[in-house]
Amino acid sequence: MDPQERYDRFVSALGFRAGMADTATPGLELTDLDGEPVDPTVHLHVCPQTLAEHVGVDDVETPAVPEAGDVESDELDDPEAARLQTLLAQIEEAILVREPGHDHLVLVDGGVRAVTSADA
């Protein structure tokens, strides 16, 4: 999967949980989460390249996919899909526990961090 396809997949999945507003800067402006307003809005600093670096599995061997009738549907998920789901959960957590003034989310090793605009 190329970086833009991965990014589009991520934005689509995020759109099921979060409202997003247009922004003049790179990234995504999150306005609500699960129908609850995010006030003030949070800017997620992500682009196709940073997302690919964060969740890419190019260096991980993809296991053989078993026949659909042989396993539960959860076991058919690919490693990248699992990493995207984990990232979505980390974004939610970062929004919920952020400190006042930490309205920018950045991708870091091991997750997502809420920071100030000066640290973004």
N, C-alpha and C positions, 0 to 999 in steps of 0.2 A: 504494500500500500504506500503510495507516495504521501509526502507531508501534507499536501492540500486535501487529499481525500481523508486522511486521518483527522485533520482539523475540522473538516465539514462534518464528519461523523461525531466528533466531540461536541461541536456546537449544537448539532441536532439533539444529541442526548441531553445536554445541559438545558436546552430549551423546554424539555418536558418538566423540569424542576424549577427553573428560574426564568423570570422575566428579564429581557435584555433590551437596552436602549442603544440607539446609534451613538457612536462616539467619534470625535475627530482624531483621536489618537489611536495607535495600535492597541488592540486588546478588546475586551468586552466590558460593558457597563451593566452590572447586575442590579436590577431594581426591586426584585422580590424573589423569595425562595419559598416554594410550596404554597404560594398564594399570600404569604405574609410579606409586607413591605420591608425592604432593606433600607433603613434610614440612618445615615445618609447612604446613598448608593455606593457600591463597591466596584472598583475598577480591577478587573482580572487581567494582568499583564501576560498575555499569551498570543502567540502567532503560530503559523504552521511549523516553523523551524524549532521554536522553543518547546512546543508540544511534542514534536518528534524526538527531540533530545531527552525529554522527560519520560515519555512512555514507550519509546521505540523499543522493539524487541528484535532488531536486525541481528544482534549478536547472540540471541537465544535460539537454540534449536527448537523448532516447532514440533511437538509430538505428533505422531500419526493419529489421525482422527478415526476412532472406531466407528463401526456401523451404527446408525441411529437407533436401531432396535436393541442394541446390546448394552446401552448405558442410559442413565438419566440425562435429561436435556441439559442440566447444568454442567455436566462433564464435557459437553461439546464446545464450550466456550473456548476461544483461543486466548493465549496469554495477553495479547494486546487489549482485547476487549475487557479482560479482568483488570488490567492496569488502568484503563479509562474509567471503569466503574469505581475503582479505588480512588482515583483522582477526583471524581465527582463527590464522593463522600468526604474527602479531605477539604474540598472547597466549602462544602456545607459546614463542616466543623470550624473552619477558619472564620467564616462569617459569624457564626454563633458565639464564638469565644473571643472575638477581637476586642482590643482595647479602644477607647474613644480616640479618634484621630487616625487610627490604623485602617484606612479605607482603600488600601491597595493590596491586592493579593498577588504574590509572586510565587513561581514554582521554584522549589529548593530541593536539594537531595532529601529524599524521604518524605516529601509532602508539599504542603502549601503554607506560606507564612503571610500573615497580615502585617503590613508595614505602613509607615507614613509616606506621604508623597515624596519627601526628601530621600527616603531609602529605596524607593521603587526604581 
